[in-house]
Amino acid sequence: MLGNALRMMGDVQQFFVDTYREMGPAYRVRALNQAFVILAGERANRFLLEHGDEVFSSEESFGGLNREFGMRVHVLRGRPHRHLRKVLAGGLSRDLLAARWDEVVAETERTFDEWRGEKALPVVDSFQRLAAAQLSIALTGASSAGRFETLRKAFELVLDVTIAGKWPSATLKWPAYRRARAEILDFARAALEERQAFPRTEGRRDLLDQALDAVDENGEPYPMEVRAGMALQGYFAGINTLAYLYSFMLHALLRNPEVAARVTAEADEAPLTFERLRAMPAAQGLTLETLRVYPPAPGSARTVVEDFDFEGYRIEQGRRVLVATSVPHQLPEHFPDPGRFDIGRDFATARKASVYAPFSVGSHTCLGAGMTEVLSVATMAMLLRRLTITPAHPDRPLRITATPGPNPGKRFQVRVGGR
């Protein structure tokens, strides 16, 4: 009845690694009412990169995001998908963060000052609020602070229902959820309407500007629900992916004091300008190694649209497939001594070889990956310059939970002091 559900509810990345070593590059798993074929290893990543657009669709796995919040980019294929990704990329770029750097720094430092004196700060919750505020400033200039709880609950429920399969689809008909969904869509439409009424006359075009002006691959304006989905894209990613990365980075610093000392010394060297972020190898290594050990997307869920062969197995049309793209992260042939936290690894070469894939590989790679990496370097540097962090419960082991994405859970708490 449960199948592999209990093992997959915790550290799903470790589950994929263990089962790959036991079963090989292709095997079946079952969790409650869902059955998947798992493809894992270097060749699985290469297959997704080279043939994913031909044999896979993401409609079944990510269609809920499109139906509920107009996030069409997750379900398109081919030319329409490439076009919409290009449109969105302009509103999720590192250059936009650079243009609003001073405002993002001010908000981040203000938040950190509020944390001082906390004896049991809930790390994941606190970083979720910070990430949402940072991306509000950088991407749209429209604050989501007043709707944070609504955004978080609704987005996480959609992920749990449509991707994780944790709850039945009827859950999305609950009146409380429908009210939250309506409030979120109203927020996105209002932000777009305000920008249209009061267009920006200077500064870099942001995500709202991109959404207002966007046309599809045939030159036709996108409908309002798609524009609203574009405006929400940054908030959706920030509440989860970015906050979970911050949380794991902090955990890594607490467990590896020598790394913390190196990153702190580097952060203290000079004023933390946006230009300096590129010249901070220790902080960059902290981000990239954390993504290796605790990838935000351990696997990419797809549905087979055309029969294909992989490693001697026939995978048939209609099968649900999960390509465990981060399994190579824990294989010694790609990352020597993978159990060691090493911020000096050659991530660039591993990324080119498609064995370093914290944000998946291929045409559906996370659009916000670049901004996520830059923001995480900056945020940890600012935190170390401003605060001292110690575990609130030193003897409590980290307990990773798998939904709505791999994260350290509510039990991860810290004591916060000033420097």
Number of C-alpha atoms within 10 A of each C-alpha: 8 11 14 15 17 11 15 19 17 18 19 23 25 18 15 24 21 14 17 20 13 10 12 15 20 20 15 14 15 15 19 13 12 14 16 18 19 23 28 26 23 21 17 23 28 17 15 23 17 13 13 18 16 14 16 22 23 20 18 14 22 21 20 22 22 18 11 18 25 23 24 23 24 21 18 20 18 10 10 14 19 15 18 20 19 11 19 22 15 17 28 25 20 19 15 21 24 16 16 18 16 13 14 22 18 12 15 19 17 11 17 20 16 10 17 18 12 15 16 16 19 18 23 24 18 16 21 22 20 23 25 26 24 27 27 20 19 27 24 24 18 20 16 22 14 8 13 17 13 17 21 19 13 21 24 16 19 25 20 19 19 19 19 19 17 20 15 11 13 8 15 19 10 9 10 11 18 15 13 19 21 12 15 22 19 13 19 22 19 14 19 24 14 12 17 14 9 9 12 12 7 6 9 15 16 23 27 27 20 19 22 19 12 20 17 14 14 8 8 9 15 17 12 15 19 19 27 26 23 27 31 25 22 22 23 22 20 24 25 25 23 25 25 26 25 26 23 26 22 22 20 20 20 17 13 13 11 11 20 20 14 14 24 19 15 18 24 14 9 9 8 15 13 18 9 12 17 12 11 16 16 21 27 22 20 26 24 26 23 25 22 24 20 25 28 25 22 27 25 22 23 23 21 19 17 14 13 14 9 13 11 7 11 10 17 15 14 14 17 23 23 20 26 27 31 34 31 26 29 21 18 11 10 15 20 13 12 16 12 10 17 17 18 13 14 12 18 11 11 16 13 10 14 22 28 29 28 26 22 25 25 18 17 22 15 17 22 21 18 12 18 24 17 19 23 22 25 22 21 23 21 19 21 22 20 16 16 14 19 17 18 18 13 10 7 11 9 13 14 21 17 20 21 18 20 24 27 23 19 13 17 24 25 22 19 22 17 15 10
